[in-house]
């Protein structure tokens, strides 16, 4: 619509950042009940209805005719909801600029010649024109929706004329921006839908995608009998104690892989492959320490094993260790006994050098008395030449 008007003096700044907010708009607005309006929903339907979601679209500008691109984008979003079998309602409300024939109109002071000239150019825009324009705007949007197969039954059409300005009327641009249509989509909560078939209706179901056949609680969420955060239907350990950390299967953790679960493991950092008692604390283990043949000198390839065991001892200050040396049966028994004791002593010295307190280590030797394999074979004799550690724990 073309309107001839004389440029006003700027008395306020156009509220560029204050486009009519749909949130404020719909939360404070009631549908008018004027006799010449089309209203297909009760006046309090949108104000007091129970909605799962309210989608408020940007204002559709009608100052220079209908913005087809903006309307088509709005329609596209509406149809995407409709395809998902949502129950939706569409509110279309037409608006125009401020009318100029009201008795409270602020006319320009005509005492001066210049202002008289300005009043001559003031075009009248009366209430009837305003209502008709806002109606036409709303009808154009409705027609676009109907042409795109959006049902008329879900549309509420209203036209407000110039009653709800979107912007300041102090400038031409502000006046133009009030010529608009506001579209809002209301997605209803269907009281009788149970999409995941868990016998808890969607409007009160906190877990809408529960797998079929899974038992749920009153909130519609899968049962978790041991409260470990893993639903019973995938929980492989259904009786985990409260507050115990679990893995993705709902089972208690065993960080050091010693077969004793972390929440009962008194010694949670036992080295891998070390035998433990029911508390998770190491019992007896063989250290892979190598010596020169017939000698108590430790070979350099044993250093990683010594460092590993020393680290364990330092991380477990309550642990005490008895180191026992063993030999094969080659040679004299008395010589083997002395050799086994010296090897244990040198192993102790290596641990002390790594920072383990000397008071926590005792030593002994058993010579060839405790073979673990047959001394008749090369492999058996190699296995019998060993250092064993036995741990005890003091509180």
C-alpha positions in Angstrom: 0.0 0.0 0.0 1.4 3.4 -1.0 0.9 6.2 1.4 1.9 9.8 0.7 3.4 11.5 3.8 5.5 14.4 4.7 8.8 13.6 6.5 8.4 13.9 10.2 11.0 15.5 12.5 12.9 12.6 14.2 11.7 12.6 17.8 12.8 9.1 18.7 15.2 6.4 17.4 13.7 3.5 15.5 13.8 0.5 17.8 15.9 -1.6 15.4 16.7 -4.3 18.0 13.2 -4.5 19.3 11.3 -6.4 16.7 8.0 -7.5 18.2 9.1 -10.5 20.2 6.8 -13.4 19.7 7.5 -14.6 23.2 6.2 -11.3 24.7 3.5 -11.1 22.1 1.8 -14.4 22.7 2.3 -14.5 26.5 0.4 -11.2 27.0 -2.2 -11.5 24.2 -5.8 -12.6 24.1 -7.7 -13.0 20.9 -10.1 -10.1 20.4 -13.8 -10.8 20.1 -14.8 -8.2 17.6 -17.8 -9.2 15.6 -16.1 -8.9 12.2 -13.1 -11.1 13.0 -12.6 -14.7 12.2 -11.6 -16.6 15.3 -11.8 -20.5 15.1 -10.5 -21.2 18.6 -11.8 -20.2 22.1 -10.3 -16.9 23.3 -8.3 -18.7 26.0 -7.2 -21.7 23.9 -3.7 -20.4 23.2 -3.3 -18.8 26.6 -4.3 -21.7 28.8 -3.8 -24.8 26.6 -1.4 -27.6 27.5 1.3 -27.5 24.8 4.4 -29.7 24.3 6.1 -27.0 22.3 5.4 -23.5 21.1 7.2 -22.4 17.9 7.2 -18.6 17.3 8.2 -17.6 13.8 9.7 -14.3 12.7 7.3 -11.5 11.7 6.3 -11.6 8.0 6.8 -8.2 6.6 3.9 -6.9 4.4 5.1 -3.3 3.8 6.2 -4.0 0.2 3.8 -6.9 -0.5 3.9 -10.5 0.6 7.4 -11.9 1.3 7.0 -15.3 -0.4 10.4 -16.6 0.6 9.8 -15.9 4.3 6.3 -17.4 4.2 7.5 -20.5 2.4 10.2 -21.0 5.1 7.6 -20.8 7.8 5.4 -23.3 5.9 8.3 -25.7 5.5 8.9 -25.8 9.3 5.2 -26.3 10.0 5.0 -29.2 7.6 8.0 -30.8 9.1 6.1 -31.0 12.4 3.0 -32.2 10.7 4.8 -35.1 9.1 5.7 -36.4 12.5 2.0 -36.9 13.3 2.1 -34.0 15.9 -1.2 -32.4 16.8 -0.6 -28.8 15.8 -2.5 -25.5 15.8 -1.5 -22.4 13.8 -2.3 -18.8 14.8 -2.2 -16.2 12.0 -2.6 -12.6 13.1 -2.5 -9.7 10.8 -1.3 -6.2 11.9 -1.0 -2.8 10.3 0.5 0.6 11.1 -1.1 3.1 13.4 -4.4 4.7 12.1 -4.6 8.5 11.7 -8.3 9.2 12.2 -8.6 8.4 15.9 -9.8 11.2 18.1 -6.7 10.9 20.2 -4.5 11.3 17.1 -1.4 13.5 17.7 -1.7 16.0 14.8 1.0 18.4 13.9 0.6 21.9 15.5 -0.8 24.1 12.7 0.0 27.5 14.1 3.0 28.0 11.8 2.8 28.1 8.1 5.2 25.2 7.7 3.1 23.0 9.9 -0.1 23.9 8.0 1.7 22.8 4.8 2.7 19.5 6.5 -0.9 18.8 7.6 -2.1 19.2 4.0 0.1 16.3 3.0 -1.0 14.0 5.8 -2.8 11.1 4.3 -5.7 9.7 6.3 -5.6 6.0 7.3 -8.8 5.2 9.0 -9.8 2.3 11.3 -11.7 0.4 8.6 -8.8 0.6 6.2 -6.5 -0.7 8.9 -8.7 -3.6 9.7 -9.2 -4.5 6.1 -5.5 -4.4 5.3 -4.6 -6.6 8.4 -7.3 -9.0 7.3 -5.9 -9.2 3.8 -2.4 -9.8 5.1 -3.6 -12.7 7.3 -5.7 -14.1 4.4 -2.8 -14.1 2.1 -0.7 -16.1 4.5 -3.6 -18.5 5.1 -4.0 -19.0 1.4 -0.3 -19.9 1.0 -0.7 -22.4 3.8 -3.9 -23.9 2.2 -2.2 -24.1 -1.2 0.6 -26.1 0.5 -1.9 -28.6 2.0 -2.0 -27.3 5.5 -5.5 -28.0 6.8 -7.8 -25.1 7.4 -9.1 -26.9 10.5 -5.8 -26.2 12.4 -5.6 -22.5 11.5 -6.9 -19.7 13.7 -7.1 -16.4 11.7 -7.3 -13.0 13.2 -6.7 -9.4 12.2 -5.8 -6.7 14.6 -5.4 -3.6 12.5 -3.2 -1.0 14.1 -3.8 -2.1 17.7 -0.4 -3.8 18.3 2.4 -1.8 16.8 5.7 -3.7 16.3 7.9 -0.6 16.2 8.1 3.1 17.0 5.8 5.2 14.7 8.2 8.1 14.9 9.8 7.3 11.5 8.7 6.1 8.2 10.6 2.8 8.5 9.2 2.2 12.0 5.7 2.7 10.6 6.3 0.4 7.7 7.5 -2.4 9.9 4.2 -2.6 11.8 2.6 -3.9 8.6 3.1 -7.6 9.3 1.7 -11.0 10.1 2.7 -13.0 13.1 2.5 -16.8 12.9 2.8 -19.1 15.9 2.6 -22.9 15.9 1.3 -24.7 19.0 2.2 -28.4 19.3 -0.4 -30.0 21.5 0.2 -32.6 24.2 -2.0 -35.6 23.2 -3.2 -37.1 26.5 -3.7 -40.5 25.0 -0.5 -41.2 23.0 2.1 -43.8 24.2 4.6 -44.0 21.4 7.0 -46.4 23.0 4.2 -48.7 24.2 5.4 -48.8 27.8 1.9 -48.1 29.3 3.1 -44.6 30.4 1.4 -41.9 28.3 3.8 -39.6 26.5 2.7 -36.4 28.3 4.0 -37.8 31.6 6.8 -40.1 30.2 10.3 -38.9 31.0 11.9 -41.6 28.7 10.0 -41.5 25.4 12.2 -44.1 23.6 12.2 -47.1 25.9 12.7 -50.3 23.9 9.7 -52.5 23.5 9.1 -55.0 26.3 11.3 -53.3 28.8 9.9 -52.9 32.3 9.6 -49.2 33.3 8.8 -47.2 36.5 6.0 -44.7 36.9 8.0 -42.1 34.9 8.3 -44.4 31.9 12.0 -45.0 32.4 13.6 -48.5 32.4 14.1 -50.0 35.8 17.5 -49.8 37.5 17.1 -51.9 40.6 20.6 -51.4 42.0 20.7 -47.6 41.2 24.0 -47.8 39.4 22.9 -45.8 36.3 22.7 -48.9 34.1 19.1 -50.0 33.2 18.3 -53.5 34.3 17.6 -54.8 30.8 21.3 -54.2 29.9 22.8 -54.6 33.4 24.9 -57.8 33.6 25.5 -57.3 37.4 22.0 -56.6 38.8 23.0 -56.4 42.5 25.8 -53.9 42.6 26.0 -52.2 46.0 25.0 -48.5 46.2 27.5 -45.8 45.1 29.9 -48.4 43.6 31.4 -47.3 40.3 30.5 -49.6 37.4 31.5 -50.2 33.8 29.2 -50.0 30.8 27.7 -53.4 31.7 26.8 -52.3 35.2 29.5 -54.4 36.8 31.9 -53.2 39.5 35.4 -52.1 38.4 38.5 -54.2 38.9 41.2 -51.7 37.9 44.3 -53.8 38.7 42.7 -57.0 37.2 43.5 -59.1 40.2 40.0 -60.6 40.5 39.1 -58.5 43.5 36.6 -55.7 42.8 37.7 -52.2 43.5 35.2 -51.5 46.2 36.5 -54.3 48.4 40.2 -54.2 47.2 42.4 -53.1 50.1 45.4 -53.0 47.7 44.0 -51.5 44.4 47.3 -51.2 42.6 48.7 -54.8 42.8 51.0 -55.5 39.9 49.6 -57.6 37.0 49.9 -61.4 37.5 50.6 -61.2 41.2 48.6 -63.6 43.2 46.4 -61.9 45.8 44.4 -62.8 48.9 40.7 -62.1 49.3 41.4 -58.5 50.2 43.2 -58.0 46.9 46.7 -57.8 48.4 49.6 -59.7 46.9 50.7 -63.0 48.4 53.6 -64.7 46.7 55.0 -63.9 43.3 58.2 -64.7 41.2 60.2 -61.8 40.1 61.8 -62.2 36.7 65.4 -61.4 37.8 68.4 -62.8 35.9 71.9 -63.6 37.3 75.1 -64.6 35.7 75.5 -68.4 35.8 76.8 -69.5 39.2 76.9 -65.8 40.3 74.8 -63.4 42.5 75.4 -60.5 40.1 72.1 -59.2 38.7 72.1 -58.8 34.9 71.0 -55.5 33.3 68.0 -57.0 31.7 66.4 -57.4 35.2 66.3 -53.7 35.8 62.8 -53.1 34.5 61.4 -55.8 36.7 63.2 -54.3 39.8 61.9 -50.8 38.9 58.3 -52.2 38.5 58.3 -53.9 41.9 60.0 -51.0 43.6 57.2 -48.7 42.3 54.6 -51.0 43.7 56.3 -51.0 47.1 56.5 -47.2 47.2 52.8 -46.9 46.3 51.8 -49.4 49.0 53.6 -48.2 52.1 51.9 -50.8 54.3 53.4 -53.7 52.3 56.4 -55.6 53.7 58.3 -58.1 51.6 60.3 -61.2 52.2 62.7 -62.0 49.4 63.8 -65.7 49.0 66.4 -67.0 46.5 66.2 -70.4 44.8 68.6 -72.4 42.7 68.7 -75.5 40.5 70.3 -78.7 41.7 73.6 -78.4 39.7 76.6 -78.2 42.1 76.9 -78.8 45.8 73.9 -78.2 48.0 75.8 -76.0 50.5 77.1 -73.8 47.7 73.6 -73.5 46.2 72.2 -72.5 49.6 74.8 -69.7 49.9 74.2 -68.6 46.4 70.5 -68.3 46.8 70.9 -66.2 50.0 73.3 -63.8 48.2 71.0 -63.4 45.3 68.2 -62.4 47.6 70.5 -59.9 49.4 71.5 -58.3 46.1 67.9 -58.1 45.0 67.1 -56.3 48.3 70.0 -53.9 47.7 68.6 -53.1 44.2 65.2 -52.3 45.7 66.7 -50.1 48.3 68.6 -48.2 45.6 65.2 -47.5 44.0 63.9 -45.9 47.2 62.3 -48.7 49.1 62.9 -48.5 52.9 65.3 -51.2 54.0 63.2 -51.9 57.1 60.4 -53.2 54.9 62.6 -56.0 53.3 63.9 -59.2 54.7 65.8 -61.9 52.8 66.4 -65.6 52.9 67.6 -68.5 50.7 66.4 -72.0 50.0 69.0 -73.2 47.6 67.8 -76.3 45.7 65.2 -77.4 48.3 62.0 -76.1 46.6 62.1 -76.8 42.9 59.0 -75.9 40.9 60.0 -78.0 37.9 62.1 -81.0 37.1 65.9 -80.4 37.4 66.6 -83.0 34.8 65.7 -80.6 31.9 67.3 -77.4 30.9 63.9 -75.6 31.0 63.2 -77.0 34.4 66.5 -75.9 35.9 66.0 -72.4 34.4 62.6 -72.1 36.1 64.0 -73.3 39.4 66.6 -70.5 39.4 64.4 -67.8 40.7 63.6 -65.0 43.2 60.3 -65.2 45.0 58.7 -62.4 47.0 56.1 -62.9 49.7 54.1 -59.9 50.9 52.6 -59.1 54.2 50.7 -55.9 55.2 50.8 -53.9 58.4 48.1 -51.5 59.4 
